Amino acid sequence: MYDFENILKKLILLCSENKDIELDNITFKTDLIKDCNFNSISIITLIVKIERAFNIEIDDEYLSLDKISSYNNLCKILKRKIK
């Protein structure tokens, strides 16, 4: 596991509308919308928190729901950005 993964999981929990989900429940198969009850506002909030936490800017090309609505895809984006 990369160091950023736990930070990302904590940010997801912070922004999630599903208060029953726990850190260990977030896996590479986790869909933020279905599993964590994210909506458009919580997705945007998460992206802002990610950018601030990692001091990065996520490129517009990655900001479509199909690219940022899964934990796996967010990990891939972060791997590219925080080498």
N, CA, C and O atoms as a DFTB+ gen file, in Angstrom:
332 C
 N C O
     1  1       0.848      -1.178       0.000
     2  2       0.000       0.000       0.000
     3  2       0.897       1.246       0.000
     4  3       1.867       1.329       0.754
     5  1       0.561       2.187      -0.840
     6  2       1.282       3.451      -0.901
     7  2       0.864       4.331       0.276
     8  3      -0.244       4.189       0.795
     9  1       1.736       5.226       0.692
    10  2       1.455       6.103       1.823
    11  2       0.200       6.942       1.610
    12  3      -0.553       7.188       2.552
    13  1      -0.024       7.380       0.375
    14  2      -1.146       8.276       0.120
    15  2      -2.505       7.573       0.233
    16  3      -3.532       8.235       0.383
    17  1      -2.515       6.253       0.163
    18  2      -3.790       5.531       0.152
    19  2      -4.579       5.718       1.448
    20  3      -5.794       5.908       1.402
    21  1      -3.916       5.668       2.589
    22  2      -4.625       5.872       3.851
    23  2      -5.139       7.295       3.981
    24  3      -6.234       7.521       4.494
    25  1      -4.351       8.250       3.517
    26  2      -4.808       9.648       3.544
    27  2      -6.030       9.795       2.658
    28  3      -7.008      10.434       3.046
    29  1      -5.984       9.213       1.476
    30  2      -7.118       9.275       0.558
    31  2      -8.352       8.634       1.181
    32  3      -9.447       9.187       1.089
    33  1      -8.191       7.491       1.806
    34  2      -9.320       6.824       2.454
    35  2      -9.926       7.708       3.538
    36  3     -11.148       7.791       3.659
    37  1      -9.086       8.363       4.318
    38  2      -9.582       9.247       5.379
    39  2     -10.342      10.437       4.793
    40  3     -11.352      10.867       5.350
    41  1      -9.861      10.962       3.681
    42  2     -10.563      12.066       3.013
    43  2     -11.912      11.605       2.480
    44  3     -12.899      12.339       2.551
    45  1     -11.952      10.395       1.948
    46  2     -13.216       9.836       1.456
    47  2     -14.210       9.700       2.605
    48  3     -15.376      10.068       2.466
    49  1     -13.754       9.178       3.733
    50  2     -14.636       9.053       4.901
    51  2     -15.144      10.408       5.362
    52  3     -16.309      10.551       5.732
    53  1     -14.279      11.387       5.339
    54  2     -14.641      12.731       5.767
    55  2     -15.748      13.326       4.889
    56  3     -16.628      14.031       5.382
    57  1     -15.695      13.040       3.598
    58  2     -16.647      13.622       2.646
    59  2     -17.863      12.735       2.384
    60  3     -18.836      13.183       1.778
    61  1     -17.816      11.506       2.827
    62  2     -18.877      10.545       2.521
    63  2     -20.178      10.870       3.233
    64  3     -20.185      11.313       4.381
    65  1     -21.274      10.642       2.532
    66  2     -22.607      10.771       3.117
    67  2     -22.995       9.496       3.864
    68  3     -23.943       9.492       4.649
    69  1     -22.260       8.421       3.616
    70  2     -22.517       7.144       4.281
    71  2     -21.642       7.071       5.528
    72  3     -20.451       6.772       5.442
    73  1     -22.228       7.343       6.671
    74  2     -21.472       7.370       7.924
    75  2     -21.228       5.972       8.491
    76  3     -20.555       5.834       9.512
    77  1     -21.766       4.932       7.844
    78  2     -21.556       3.557       8.294
    79  2     -20.288       2.939       7.709
    80  3     -19.819       1.910       8.195
    81  1     -19.740       3.549       6.687
    82  2     -18.559       3.001       6.043
    83  2     -17.327       3.273       6.907
    84  3     -17.221       4.319       7.549
    85  1     -16.402       2.315       6.913
    86  2     -15.179       2.432       7.693
    87  2     -13.972       2.355       6.772
    88  3     -14.083       1.962       5.611
    89  1     -12.828       2.734       7.304
    90  2     -11.595       2.776       6.525
    91  2     -11.321       1.452       5.814
    92  3     -10.964       1.439       4.636
    93  1     -11.488       0.349       6.525
    94  2     -11.203      -0.968       5.956
    95  2     -12.204      -1.391       4.885
    96  3     -11.935      -2.314       4.115
    97  1     -13.364      -0.718       4.829
    98  2     -14.368      -1.036       3.813
    99  2     -14.030      -0.445       2.459
   100  3     -14.607      -0.841       1.446
   101  1     -13.111       0.489       2.429
   102  2     -12.741       1.142       1.168
   103  2     -11.654       0.308       0.504
   104  3     -10.550       0.161       1.027
   105  1     -11.995      -0.234      -0.660
   106  2     -11.066      -1.075      -1.419
   107  2     -10.979      -0.543      -2.846
   108  3     -11.636       0.437      -3.198
   109  1     -10.173      -1.190      -3.645
   110  2     -10.044      -0.759      -5.036
   111  2     -11.346      -0.936      -5.815
   112  3     -11.498      -0.369      -6.897
   113  1     -12.272      -1.704      -5.285
   114  2     -13.574      -1.894      -5.932
   115  2     -14.618      -0.889      -5.469
   116  3     -15.739      -0.885      -5.980
   117  1     -14.270      -0.037      -4.512
   118  2     -15.233       0.902      -3.944
   119  2     -15.637       1.964      -4.953
   120  3     -14.797       2.651      -5.534
   121  1     -16.934       2.079      -5.144
   122  2     -17.511       3.126      -5.979
   123  2     -18.020       4.212      -5.039
   124  3     -18.863       3.951      -4.181
   125  1     -17.516       5.413      -5.199
   126  2     -17.848       6.486      -4.265
   127  2     -19.331       6.836      -4.273
   128  3     -19.890       7.188      -3.234
   129  1     -19.963       6.743      -5.416
   130  2     -21.378       7.100      -5.519
   131  2     -22.256       5.996      -4.931
   132  3     -23.146       6.269      -4.125
   133  1     -22.009       4.770      -5.329
   134  2     -22.849       3.662      -4.862
   135  2     -22.542       3.249      -3.427
   136  3     -23.457       3.033      -2.632
   137  1     -21.279       3.141      -3.101
   138  2     -20.895       2.592      -1.798
   139  2     -20.784       3.640      -0.690
   140  3     -20.993       3.330       0.483
   141  1     -20.460       4.860      -1.056
   142  2     -20.230       5.904      -0.046
   143  2     -21.261       7.017      -0.104
   144  3     -21.165       8.004       0.626
   145  1     -22.251       6.854      -0.979
   146  2     -23.339       7.835      -1.129
   147  2     -22.850       9.231      -1.500
   148  3     -23.412      10.231      -1.054
   149  1     -21.818       9.294      -2.306
   150  2     -21.340      10.595      -2.773
   151  2     -22.332      11.183      -3.766
   152  3     -22.982      10.455      -4.517
   153  1     -22.441      12.502      -3.761
   154  2     -23.208      13.218      -4.770
   155  2     -22.255      14.219      -5.428
   156  3     -21.061      14.221      -5.127
   157  1     -22.756      15.050      -6.301
   158  2     -21.870      15.963      -7.030
   159  2     -21.130      16.914      -6.096
   160  3     -19.960      17.223      -6.325
   161  1     -21.797      17.377      -5.055
   162  2     -21.159      18.299      -4.105
   163  2     -20.055      17.588      -3.319
   164  3     -18.967      18.135      -3.142
   165  1     -20.333      16.380      -2.851
   166  2     -19.311      15.670      -2.072
   167  2     -18.121      15.257      -2.937
   168  3     -16.996      15.183      -2.443
   169  1     -18.359      14.988      -4.221
   170  2     -17.244      14.694      -5.139
   171  2     -16.357      15.930      -5.276
   172  3     -15.134      15.828      -5.182
   173  1     -16.958      17.081      -5.495
   174  2     -16.189      18.320      -5.633
   175  2     -15.432      18.623      -4.340
   176  3     -14.265      19.013      -4.373
   177  1     -16.096      18.443      -3.216
   178  2     -15.450      18.661      -1.922
   179  2     -14.245      17.739      -1.762
   180  3     -13.185      18.170      -1.308
   181  1     -14.406      16.476      -2.133
   182  2     -13.302      15.521      -2.049
   183  2     -12.137      15.950      -2.937
   184  3     -10.984      15.906      -2.508
   185  1     -12.423      16.358      -4.152
   186  2     -11.360      16.776      -5.070
   187  2     -10.587      17.956      -4.487
   188  3      -9.357      17.977      -4.542
   189  1     -11.289      18.928      -3.935
   190  2     -10.628      20.088      -3.316
   191  2      -9.759      19.633      -2.149
   192  3      -8.627      20.096      -2.007
   193  1     -10.268      18.741      -1.319
   194  2      -9.504      18.247      -0.171
   195  2      -8.269      17.460      -0.627
   196  3      -7.202      17.575      -0.024
   197  1      -8.412      16.676      -1.673
   198  2      -7.270      15.931      -2.227
   199  2      -6.205      16.903      -2.728
   200  3      -5.023      16.754      -2.419
   201  1      -6.631      17.892      -3.497
   202  2      -5.677      18.861      -4.039
   203  2      -4.931      19.592      -2.926
   204  3      -3.726      19.822      -3.028
   205  1      -5.638      19.949      -1.883
   206  2      -4.996      20.655      -0.755
   207  2      -4.092      19.723       0.035
   208  3      -2.976      20.101       0.391
   209  1      -4.557      18.517       0.313
   210  2      -3.786      17.573       1.136
   211  2      -2.475      17.164       0.467
   212  3      -1.459      16.981       1.138
   213  1      -2.505      17.022      -0.852
   214  2      -1.330      16.551      -1.574
   215  2      -0.609      17.663      -2.339
   216  3       0.382      17.419      -3.027
   217  1      -1.124      18.884      -2.207
   218  2      -0.529      20.034      -2.881
   219  2      -0.365      19.775      -4.389
   220  3       0.706      19.966      -4.965
   221  1      -1.462      19.335      -4.993
   222  2      -1.483      19.044      -6.422
   223  2      -2.701      19.718      -7.042
   224  3      -3.568      20.241      -6.343
   225  1      -2.743      19.691      -8.368
   226  2      -3.937      20.107      -9.095
   227  2      -4.326      18.959     -10.015
   228  3      -3.522      18.501     -10.827
   229  1      -5.549      18.506      -9.881
   230  2      -6.028      17.420     -10.742
   231  2      -6.484      18.036     -12.054
   232  3      -7.330      18.929     -12.085
   233  1      -5.904      17.540     -13.126
   234  2      -6.194      18.076     -14.456
   235  2      -7.661      17.881     -14.822
   236  3      -8.294      16.900     -14.430
   237  1      -8.180      18.829     -15.576
   238  2      -9.585      18.796     -16.000
   239  2      -9.957      17.499     -16.704
   240  3     -11.092      17.035     -16.591
   241  1      -9.024      16.918     -17.419
   242  2      -9.318      15.690     -18.161
   243  2      -9.710      14.527     -17.243
   244  3     -10.328      13.564     -17.697
   245  1      -9.355      14.608     -15.955
   246  2      -9.691      13.551     -14.996
   247  2     -10.945      13.857     -14.178
   248  3     -11.321      13.069     -13.311
   249  1     -11.582      14.965     -14.437
   250  2     -12.689      15.401     -13.596
   251  2     -14.072      14.941     -14.048
   252  3     -15.079      15.494     -13.606
   253  1     -14.132      13.962     -14.901
   254  2     -15.439      13.405     -15.261
   255  2     -15.794      12.317     -14.238
   256  3     -14.911      11.659     -13.688
   257  1     -17.079      12.141     -13.995
   258  2     -17.519      11.196     -12.963
   259  2     -16.993       9.783     -13.172
   260  3     -16.660       9.098     -12.205
   261  1     -16.916       9.343     -14.416
   262  2     -16.441       7.982     -14.656
   263  2     -14.975       7.820     -14.272
   264  3     -14.527       6.702     -14.019
   265  1     -14.225       8.910     -14.223
   266  2     -12.806       8.827     -13.871
   267  2     -12.531       9.070     -12.394
   268  3     -11.507       8.617     -11.882
   269  1     -13.414       9.768     -11.701
   270  2     -13.124      10.103     -10.303
   271  2     -14.118       9.499      -9.312
   272  3     -14.070       9.814      -8.123
   273  1     -14.999       8.652      -9.779
   274  2     -16.008       8.122      -8.863
   275  2     -15.623       6.775      -8.252
   276  3     -16.442       6.145      -7.583
   277  1     -14.393       6.331      -8.472
   278  2     -13.964       5.089      -7.824
   279  2     -12.644       5.313      -7.091
   280  3     -11.809       6.116      -7.509
   281  1     -12.480       4.596      -6.009
   282  2     -11.246       4.677      -5.233
   283  2     -10.058       4.275      -6.097
   284  3      -9.006       4.912      -6.046
   285  1     -10.223       3.234      -6.879
   286  2      -9.147       2.754      -7.749
   287  2      -8.678       3.849      -8.715
   288  3      -7.477       4.076      -8.860
   289  1      -9.609       4.515      -9.363
   290  2      -9.239       5.565     -10.316
   291  2      -8.564       6.742      -9.621
   292  3      -7.615       7.316     -10.156
   293  1      -9.044       7.107      -8.432
   294  2      -8.402       8.188      -7.685
   295  2      -6.970       7.814      -7.322
   296  3      -6.076       8.658      -7.381
   297  1      -6.749       6.576      -6.954
   298  2      -5.379       6.111      -6.658
   299  2      -4.490       6.229      -7.890
   300  3      -3.344       6.668      -7.793
   301  1      -5.008       5.845      -9.026
   302  2      -4.224       5.936     -10.268
   303  2      -3.852       7.386     -10.580
   304  3      -2.722       7.673     -10.975
   305  1      -4.804       8.292     -10.400
   306  2      -4.550       9.707     -10.646
   307  2      -3.481      10.211      -9.684
   308  3      -2.554      10.910     -10.093
   309  1      -3.609       9.859      -8.412
   310  2      -2.645      10.320      -7.422
   311  2      -1.248       9.741      -7.675
   312  3      -0.250      10.438      -7.491
   313  1      -1.170       8.500      -8.087
   314  2       0.148       7.899      -8.395
   315  2       0.861       8.713      -9.470
   316  3       2.072       8.926      -9.396
   317  1       0.110       9.161     -10.459
   318  2       0.709       9.959     -11.539
   319  2       1.145      11.340     -11.054
   320  3       2.158      11.876     -11.502
   321  1       0.373      11.903     -10.141
   322  2       0.595      13.291      -9.730
   323  2       1.646      13.463      -8.632
   324  3       2.319      14.493      -8.591
   325  1       1.800      12.491      -7.753
   326  2       2.688      12.681      -6.602
   327  2       3.904      11.753      -6.624
   328  3       4.330      11.279      -5.571
   329  1       4.439      11.501      -7.745
   330  2       5.574      10.587      -7.932
   331  2       6.641      10.766      -6.902
   332  3       7.654      10.067      -6.933
